């Protein structure tokens, strides 16, 4: 069975299409809708977005992989995000990241094999 958007999501995509000058301009919001509906942007979800918007899959993939707010793997049960910008690094952010990498046995951008924890490096989490 092929992946497909719910009727509600399809209606939202059509509503968006009426607000933007081209269907390509709706790509970012439609990627958000796909991620919300499916939990992450699998290859199949990106292909569905490409078909829906009549865009090349390579373009959809390029945009989805460029922006860090899109998940390309199923989300872990717990997401650990560590700030590593200059201010955070001066306060121990990099040390915390290295400790978590060692403790969990994964690198930033990875998920533990049991799917419980994902670890990511973030720039400026506020605070």
C-alpha positions in Angstrom: 0.0 0.0 0.0 1.3 3.4 -1.0 1.7 6.3 1.5 -0.9 9.0 1.1 -2.0 12.2 2.8 -5.1 12.3 4.9 -8.1 14.2 3.5 -7.5 16.9 6.1 -3.8 17.3 5.0 -4.8 17.4 1.3 -7.3 20.1 2.0 -4.6 22.1 3.9 -2.3 21.7 0.9 -4.9 23.0 -1.4 -5.6 26.0 0.9 -1.8 26.7 0.9 -1.7 26.5 -2.9 -4.2 29.3 -3.0 -2.0 31.5 -0.8 1.3 31.2 -2.7 2.2 32.2 -6.3 3.4 28.7 -7.3 3.1 25.2 -6.0 6.9 25.2 -5.5 6.5 28.0 -3.1 4.4 25.8 -0.8 7.2 23.2 -0.5 8.4 24.2 3.1 4.9 24.2 4.6 4.0 21.0 2.8 7.1 19.3 4.2 6.0 20.4 7.6 2.6 19.0 7.0 4.1 15.7 5.8 6.4 15.5 8.9 3.5 16.2 11.2 1.4 13.5 9.6 4.0 10.8 9.2 6.3 11.6 12.1 9.3 12.1 9.9 10.2 12.6 6.2 10.9 9.1 4.9 11.9 8.6 1.3 8.3 7.6 0.5 6.9 10.7 2.2 9.3 12.9 0.2 8.2 11.1 -3.0 4.6 11.8 -2.1 5.4 15.5 -1.6 7.2 15.6 -4.9 4.2 14.0 -6.7 1.7 16.2 -4.9 3.5 19.4 -5.8 4.7 18.2 -9.2 8.3 18.9 -8.3 11.4 16.8 -9.0 12.2 14.4 -6.1 15.7 15.7 -6.1 14.5 19.2 -5.3 12.3 18.0 -2.5 15.1 15.9 -1.1 17.6 18.8 -1.3 15.3 21.2 0.6 14.4 18.5 3.2 18.0 17.7 3.9 19.2 21.3 3.9 17.0 22.4 6.8 17.7 20.9 10.2 14.1 21.2 11.4 13.1 18.2 9.2 13.5 14.7 10.6 14.7 12.2 8.1 14.5 9.2 10.5 11.8 8.1 12.8 11.9 10.2 16.0 13.4 8.7 19.1 11.4 8.5 22.2 13.6 11.1 23.8 15.4 13.8 21.9 18.5 15.3 23.5 19.6 18.6 22.0 22.8 20.2 23.1 23.6 23.8 22.3 27.2 24.1 21.0 27.4 27.8 19.8 30.2 29.9 21.2 28.4 31.0 24.3 27.2 27.5 25.1 30.6 26.0 24.4 32.2 28.4 26.8 29.8 27.2 29.4 30.5 23.5 28.8 28.1 22.7 25.9 30.8 20.8 23.9 31.8 18.8 27.1 28.2 17.9 27.7 27.8 16.8 24.1 31.0 14.6 24.2 29.9 13.1 27.6 26.5 12.2 26.1 28.1 10.7 22.9 30.3 8.5 25.1 27.5 7.5 27.5 25.0 6.7 24.7 27.5 5.2 22.3 26.3 7.4 19.5 27.4 10.6 17.7 25.4 13.8 17.3 22.8 13.3 14.6 22.3 9.6 15.5 19.7 7.6 17.4 20.5 4.7 19.8 19.8 1.3 18.3 16.8 0.8 20.6 15.2 4.0 19.4 15.1 5.5 22.9 17.5 8.5 22.5 18.5 10.8 19.7 21.3 13.3 20.1 21.7 16.5 18.2 23.9 19.5 18.2 21.9 22.8 18.1 22.9 26.4 17.7 21.3 28.7 20.1 18.6 27.0 22.1 17.9 30.2 24.1 18.2 30.7 27.8 
